[in-house]
Amino acid sequence: MKIDAVSKLEDCFDGSIILGYQFDEAWTREWIFRLRSLGDLDYFSDFPRPFFRLRGPDGLQVKGVEGEDNCRAIFPKQGKETLRQAFEGLFAAD
């Protein structure tokens, strides 16, 4: 799974940034569970469209739907570049 495109969706008043990620393939359960290395993962497999939400200890949040090829990530003001590199690094290794 590789990142195809990144788009800036919003800047928040608190200095955080919201980015949209487009991937070359859809989210699978395996890829969703890889996010656990970055924080607490909630995975709602019983939803009609299985939803996931990652909450990192430093304020990182990632939300998406299994079977779709995109997600939304919120990077907090403090350490946003480090967190962004950690998130994007998951997709650079494969």
LINDA-V906980 format. One record per backbone hydrogen bond with DSSP energy under -0.5 kcal/mol. CO is the residue of the C=O (numbers start at 1). NH is the residue of the N-H. E is the energy in kcal/mol with one decimal. If there is no record, write none. Layout:
((CO NH E) (CO NH E))
This chain:
((2 4 -0.5) (2 24 -2.1) (5 22 -2.8) (7 9 -0.6) (7 20 -3.3) (10 18 -3.1) (12 15 -1.8) (16 12 -2.5) (17 19 -0.5) (17 75 -2.9) (18 9 -2.7) (18 10 -1.6) (19 73 -2.9) (20 7 -2.6) (21 71 -1.7) (22 4 -3.1) (22 5 -1.8) (27 67 -2.1) (28 32 -2.6) (29 33 -2.4) (30 34 -1.0) (31 35 -0.6) (32 35 -1.4) (33 36 -1.3) (34 37 -1.4) (35 38 -2.6) (36 39 -0.8) (40 55 -2.8) (42 53 -2.6) (43 45 -1.0) (44 47 -1.1) (44 51 -1.2) (48 50 -0.5) (50 66 -3.1) (51 44 -3.3) (52 64 -1.9) (53 42 -3.1) (54 62 -1.7) (55 40 -2.4) (56 59 -1.6) (60 56 -3.2) (61 74 -3.3) (62 54 -3.0) (63 72 -2.6) (64 52 -2.5) (65 68 -2.0) (68 27 -3.0) (69 23 -3.2) (70 65 -0.6) (71 21 -2.6) (72 63 -2.7) (73 19 -2.8) (73 75 -0.5) (74 61 -2.0) (74 76 -0.5) (75 17 -2.4) (77 79 -0.6) (77 80 -1.1) (79 83 -2.6) (80 84 -2.3) (81 85 -2.3) (82 86 -2.0) (83 87 -2.5) (84 88 -2.9) (85 89 -1.9) (86 90 -0.8) (87 90 -1.1) (88 91 -1.1) (88 92 -0.6) (89 92 -0.5) (89 93 -1.0))
